[in-house]
């Protein structure tokens, strides 16, 4: 008698692919956190005097954790066709002029309005120099490529948001993403980037973290609305993220009275009011249209 053929079992790689297909969001966040947090370690240790050297470049590279996580998972789950669609969405620039106007001018204005309404924030205003527009443009480009937007948005809005919206709806999906996005920044609170670093303690974190969470939630609502209303454009999300970050480098230093806490509070005021208006006008749908 011939022996019965052995039943073939899935290979280890096949099991991993199956698990990733079943739990893409969990895999995405774990991988994004792991890449970025590990890369943050040298910069944090250098700020605290444990390591010697300039690790700012590594700190910039760590912002690409979400992008790398999204690209890796799409390549595994969807293959070359999925990666091609992903790249197309990153290059999708078609949108009405009003969206570019709002992103490039409206978003910085919201931050400035938030600064203006804070008592004492305008004290010592340094004034505007003629070179400011050129400085802003150069900094905007640098921030877009190396300050977070390009490294983060393909992951947050390009990979996570569509899946979260499909599963939980636009509002709850955005709120979940905002918490995950905020917690991804946790290592930053050990550095001066988020008001931490040597000489600071738990009290600074307990003040800055809740404000930052509220700020990120408001920004996430704004970006979800932009993303949904521009046909799922990752490119527009990248531009919007750059418009959030660039004023912190170019415009905020014109107000010496504004520190990290008051800056986050100012942005939270500006973006919080606009997010509330968007929620009311869209009835919590944030421009989302479920796939039929």
N, C-alpha and C positions, 0 to 999 in steps of 0.2 A: 504493500500500500504506500502511496505517496503521502508524505507528511503534509498536513494542512498548511496553506500559506499563512505567514505571519500577518496580522492586521497592522497596516502601516499607521504610524502615529505622527501627528504634526511635528515638524522640526522645531527646535528652539526659536529660530528666527520667525517661523510661521506663527508660533504662539505669541511672540512679542508683537508682531504686526497686528494680530487679531486683538490683542489687548489695547493697543494704541488706537485702533479703529473704534473699539467699544468705549474708550475713555479718552478722547482726544483733548478735551479741555484740561483734565487733571494732568495728563502727560505734558501738555503745553506749559502750564504754570510751574510744575515741578522743574522742568528743564530750564525755563526762563530764569527762575529764581536761582537755580544751581549755578548756571553760567555767570550771571551777574554778581551774585553774592561772593563767589569764589574769587572773581576778578577784583572785587572791591577790597579784599583783605590787605594787599600791599599798601594801597593808598591810605587806608584807615590806620594801619600800624605806623606808617611814616608820619601821619599827622600827630599821633600820640608819642612820637619819638622812639618807638621800638625799632623801626628800620630807618636806615639812612638812604636818601636818594629822592629823586623826583619821579613820582608814579602817576602824574596827572594824565599821561597818555593812556595808562591802563584804566584809569577812572573813566576816561572817554570811551574806551573800547567796551567797558562793561555795560554801557547803555544798549549795546547791540544784542544782549541776551534774548529779548523777546523776538527780534527779527530772526536770529539764528534758530531759536526754538521753533518758530512758525515754519521756516524753510525746511528744517530737518523733518518735521512731522508731515508736512504736505508732501515732501518727496517720498516718504515711506508709505503714507496712506493713499495718496492720489497719483503718485508717479510723475513722469515728465509732463503729462498733460496738465496736472494740477499745478505744477510749478510754473508752467507757461501762463495759465490763467491768473495765477498770483502776480506774476510780473506785469501782465496787462493791466490789472487793477492798480498797480503801483504807478503806471504811466498814464492812467486815465485822467486827463486834464480838462475834459470838456465839461464846462459848467458856466452858468450865467455870470456876467461881469459883476453882478451884485454880490455874489459869493466871494469873489476875489477882493472886492472893496471891503466887505465886512471882515474878512480874515486878516487882510493886510493893515487896515486902518481901524476898523471897529474894535477888534480885540485889544490892541494896545490902549485905545481910548478908555475901555472899561477898567483897565488897571489904573490909569491915571485918575479917573474919576473916583476910584476906591481910595487912592492916596489923598485926593483933595478933600474928602469928607472927614478924614481923621484929624482930630484936634492936634495942632502943632506939627503936622506932617509937612506943611509947606514952609516951615521956618528954615531960613538959610538956603532957600532955593538958589541954585547956582546960575540959572539962566540958560538960554539956548544959544549955541554957537553956530555960525554959518556952515561949519563942516559936519554938523549933526546928521543930515540926511545921508551923506556918503558913509559916515561911520556906521549908521544904522543898517544900511544896505549890506556892507561888508560883514558886519557882525551877524546879520540875519542869515546870510549864506553859510557862515562858519558854524553857527548854532544849528542850522538845519541838518548839516552833514555830521557834525561832531558833538552836538550838545543835547542829544536825546531824541529829537523828532524822527530822524531816519532810522535810528536803531530801535525805537520803541513802537512806532505806529503800525508797521507791518504786522507786528504781533498783537498789540492790543485791539486795534480797529480792524486789521486785515484778517486775523485768524480767530481771536476770541469773541469779539462782538457779534459777528454773524451767527455763530453757534449759540451764544448766550441768548440772543434775541429770539432765535427760533425755538429754543427750549423754554425760556422763562418770560418772553415778551420784552419789549424795548425798555420799559422802565426798570423792572426788576433785573433784567440782564445788565443794564448800565450800572445799577447800584452794586451788583455783585462784582462787576469789573472794576468799579471805582475802589472797592475795598482791596481787591487783589493788587491793583495798580499802586495804591497807597502803601501797602505792606511790602511791595517789591522795593520801595524806597527806604525801608527800615535801616539798612546799613548807613545810609546818608546821614542819619541823625547822630551818628558817632563822629561826624565831620562838621566843619564850618559851613558846608553847603546847606545844612538844615539847622543851623544854630547850635550844633554840638561841638565836639572837639575838646582838647585839654582845657581844664578849668570849668567845665560845665558838668552838671549832674542830672539826676533824675527829674528834678523840678523843671528844668528847661525842656526836657522831652515831654513831660506831662502837659506843658503849656503849648508847645509847638505841634505835637502830633495831632490833637483833635482839630486844631485850626487847619492843618494841612489836609486831614481827611475830608473836612467840609469843603475845602478849596478844590481838591481833586474830584470830589463828587460833582461839584458844580461844573468844572471843566469837562468831565466825562459826559454829562448831560448835553453840554454845548457841542462837543465833538460827535456824539451819537447823532444829534440832529443834523449837523453838517454832513456827516457820512451818509445818512439815509437820504437826505434831500439832494445829494449830488451823485446818486446812483452807485453808492458804495465805493467812492473814490478814496483810495489810500493816499494818493498824492495830495488831495485837498486836506486830509487829516494831518499829513506831515506839515503842510504849510501852516495850518491852524496851530499846531503844537509849537512850531517855531515862533509864531506871533505871540504865544504865551510866554516863551522863555526869553526872547530877545530883549524886550523892554527891561527885564531884570538886570541885563548887562549894560545897556546903553542909557535908558531913561531914568531908572530908579536912582543911580548914583548922583543924579542932579538934585536929589532930595536927601541931604545928609542926615536928616532926622529920622529917616526910615531905616529900620533894622530888619532882620530876617522875620521876626514875629509880626511887625507892623506891615511888612511887605505881603506876607501871606494873608494877613487880615484884609489888606487893601484889595488884593486879588479876589479874596473870598467875597467881599462886598460887591465888587463889579461883576464877577461871574455869577455870584449867587442870585442877584436880582435878575440878570438876563436868563439864567436857568429857570427861575420861577416863572418868568413870563412865558418862556417856551413851553414849559409843562402845562401852563394854563391854556395857552392858545392851541396846543396840539392835543389837549386832553390826555396827556401822558403817553401819546403814541410816538412822539419825537420823529415824525415823518416816516415811520416804519410801515412798510407794506409787506405782509406775509406772502411768501411764495405760494402760488396756487398749484 
